[in-house]
Amino acid sequence: MAKRSATRTPVKGGNPRRPCPCGSGKRYKACHGTAGGAEDVIVPRPFDGLAAECDLVALREFVPSATAPLPLAASSAPDGRDVTLATVLPLAAAAMVRADGSILVGLQVQTRSGDLSRDLGRAVRWAQQASPGDVLPVVDASTAGGQEVRLQDLMIVDASLDVTLHRDFGWWIPDDEPAAEEVAQSLQRANAAIMPTEPVTGEGVHAAYWVDAGDKAHIRWVRPEPEEQLLAALARLSARDELGLGEGSRYAGSFRAHGMLVPVWDLDKERHAREWVPGV
């Protein structure tokens, strides 16, 4: 008897011959264009194409306690409920629906695929279908019925994030809701580990954050420029001895996060965050 080959049903939403929008380099039909496919594809720049890309990277990687309303397209919010992005949720949950029906989706979560944008898209879809009190511990291939939906499919792509930084994680527990013992313990641990963080503001400055790391302070600044272009610019500034942000600062290097380069400066801890306005 001849062996039958498995077939996959194409997912709507793309020309099968064009490159997949996830950035994997594969054709759509060989990647996200097949139901249940591409779980192992690593998407190096998951938030590409979104105006909020730099803020999403910062909230995912190093901002400890912050929230931001997710600017959903009208077609992505069928019941009109708002969705709030959060850096960390109680017990590191991927998403939760509070008793009042409000939706929270976590960014600093465990992932089981190579596409963070798709994981977040599935978490949003799950929460929109969940009941008050439901909690999603982790996103996997079956979440939200395995829909191939990404943040780029749900958000207003040219909208920015209105980020609110919090000094602790007290916002986890609404004033009118009792805290479960497990959540209260998680809150205590999270508050003990938090590093004071404030945004650095100034003309042309976006997605830059001052962080008190204990023995020293830093500025971490997520940059939107292509990596090679930015590294060349930093090298030119270094050659002219103009890479510092002022007296008491020192360029410490850069790290990569989700396809973006994040320069870091060590700072004089005695100066307040509002005294630093990057000049590069």
N, C-alpha and C positions, 0 to 999 in steps of 0.2 A: 504494500500500500504506500502510495507516495506521501511524503511528509508535507503537511500543510503549513504554509508560512503564516505567522501572525500578521494581522493587519491593524492599522491604527486609523482612527477617524480624524481627519484634519480639523483643527480648531479654527473657527472663523476669526478674521481680523488682520490678515496679511496676505500679500502676494507670495505664493509658495516658492517662486524663483528668486525673489529678492533676498538680500542679507537679512538675517533675523534682527529685529529691533533690540534684542537683549545685548547686542555687541559681541556675541560669541565668535563671529566670523563665519559661521555656518549659514547655509540657506535656511530660510524660514521653514520650508517643508521638512528639513532634517533636524530642526531644533524645536522651537516653541510651536511649530505648526502641526505637531502630532499630539494627540491626547495622551497625557501621562508621560510625555517625552521630555528630554533635556533636564532631568533632575540633577544630573551630574555636571552640567555646564557651569563653569565659573564665569560670572559676569564681573569683570574687573572694575567697571564704573557703573554701578547699579542705578544711580540717580541722574545719569546723563540726560540732558534735554530739559531738566527742570530748573526754573529760576531759583528755587530754594535749595539747590544741590549743596552749596557750601554749608548752609545751616544744618541740613540733614546729616552731613558728615560729622560736623561738630557735635551734634546732639547724640549721634550714634557712638562716637569714639571717646569723648573726654569731658563733656559737660555733665556734671553729676546729677543735678536736680533741676529739671526744666520741663515746661509744657508749652504747647503751641496748637492752636486750632488748625486742623488740616483743611486747606482750601479745596474742597471737593467740587467737581463740576456738577451742575444741576442734575444731570442724568445719573450721577453716581450716588445720589442721596435720595432714593425714592420716597422715603418716609419723612424726609426733612430733618432728621436728627443730625446734630453736629458730631464730628469725630475729633477727639483731641489726641495729638501725639504726645508721648511722654518719654523721657529718657529711660527711666526704670519704673516698673510697676511692682506692687507687692509680690514677693516670692519670685521675682523676675518673670512674671507672666507675660505672654505674648499679647494678650488682649483681655479685656474684661468689660462687662456691662454692669453698671451700678444699679442700685435698687430703683433709682429714679429714671432709668433707661439711658443715661448718658454713657457714651462709649469712650474708652481709653485704649490706645494701642501703644505698646512698648517698642522702643528702638534698640535698647541694649539687651538683647535676648539671645538665647541659644538658637542657632540656625542649623537646618539639616539639608540645605541645598546651597548651590553656588550663586543664587540670585536673590539678594536681599530685598530688592524692590518687589519681586514676586511674592516673597514671604510676607511682606508688609501688606501687599494688595490682598492676599488671601486672608490675613488677619482682619483687615477692614471688612471684607465680605462676610467672614464668619460672624463678627460682632453685629453687623447689620441684621443678621438672621437669628441671633441668639436672644435669650430671654434675660430679664433683669436678674442679676446675681450670678450669671454664668461667667466662668473664667476659662480662658484658653491657655494651658500651660506652655505649649510649644506648637509651632506651625510645622506640618509635614505635608507629604504629597496628597493626603486625603482631605486636608482642611478646605472648607468651603466647596466640597465636592471636587477638589482638584482643579478648580478654575485656573486658566492661564491668564490671570489678571495681575497687572503691575501698577505701581503708584502712578506711572505715566498715563495709564488708562483711566485713572480715577480722579487725578488732581487737575486743577487749572494750571497748566504747565508754566505760564508766565507769572504766577502769583508767588509772592514771597511769604515767609513765615513770620508771624508775630510772636516772637519767643518771649516767654516770661521765665526768668530765673528765680529759683526758690532757695532760701538759706538752708532748708532741711527738707525732709520728706513728709512733713505734717499734712500736706495736701492729699496724701494717700487715703486718709480717713475723714470722710465728711463729718461735719459737726453733729449731724442728726443721726449718725449711724454708729452703733457700738462696734468696737474693733475685736475681731476674733483673736484669740491668744497667739496663734501662729503668725498672724499679720502684725500684731503688736511687737512680737519679738523680732520679726524681720525689720520693722520700722526702727527699732532701737539699734540694731546692727548697722543699718544703712546710715543713720544719723551719725553714728560713731566714726564711720569711715569717710564721710564727706569731706572734700577739699573746698574751701571757700573759693567761689568763682564769680567773676563779674564781667560783663561785656565791656570791651574797649570801643569807644565811639569817637567819631571824628569824620571830617570830610573825606569821602572815598574809602572809609574803613567799614568793612562788613565781615561778619563771621570771625571776629578776633576776640579772644577771651583771655583775661588775666586770671591766673590760677595760683593760689597759695599752696605750694607743695610741702610746706613744713619748714625745711631748712632754707629754702629759697622760693622765690616767686618766678613765674614764667608768663610770657604771652605766647599763645598758640593761635596761629592765624591761617585758616583754611583759604587757599588761593584758587581762583578759577582759571588761571592761565595754564596752557599746556606745560607739562613738566620741563621739557627741554628749554623752552623759552624762559621760564621762570628761573631755572638753574643758571642760565647764561646771564640773566639780569642780576641775580644775586652775586655771581662771580665778578661782574663788572663793579658792583658796589663795594665788594670786598677789596678789590684791587685799588680802589680809591679811598679805602679806609672809611667808607660811608655806610657800612652795613649795620651799625648800631642804631638804637632808637633814642639815644641821648645818654647823658652821663649816668653811670651806674648800670648800663645794659651791655649785654654781650650776646652776639649771635651764637646759638648753641648747635645749630644744625636743623635738619628737616626730616620728617618722616612721611611715608605714603599711607594714605587711607582711602580706600574705595576709589582709586583712580585719581585722587587729588594729592597735591603736595602741601604739607603743613609746616611752614617754617616756625622755629621756636627760638625765643630769646630768653636768656636768664636775666633777672632784674634785681635791682636793689629792693629788698623786701620792705624797707622802711617807707618807701614811697607808695602812695595809694594808687589803686588801679586807674582812677580818673586822671592821674598825672601823666599817664603814658599815652601818647598819640603817635602811632607808627608813622614814620616818614618815608617808607620805601614804597 
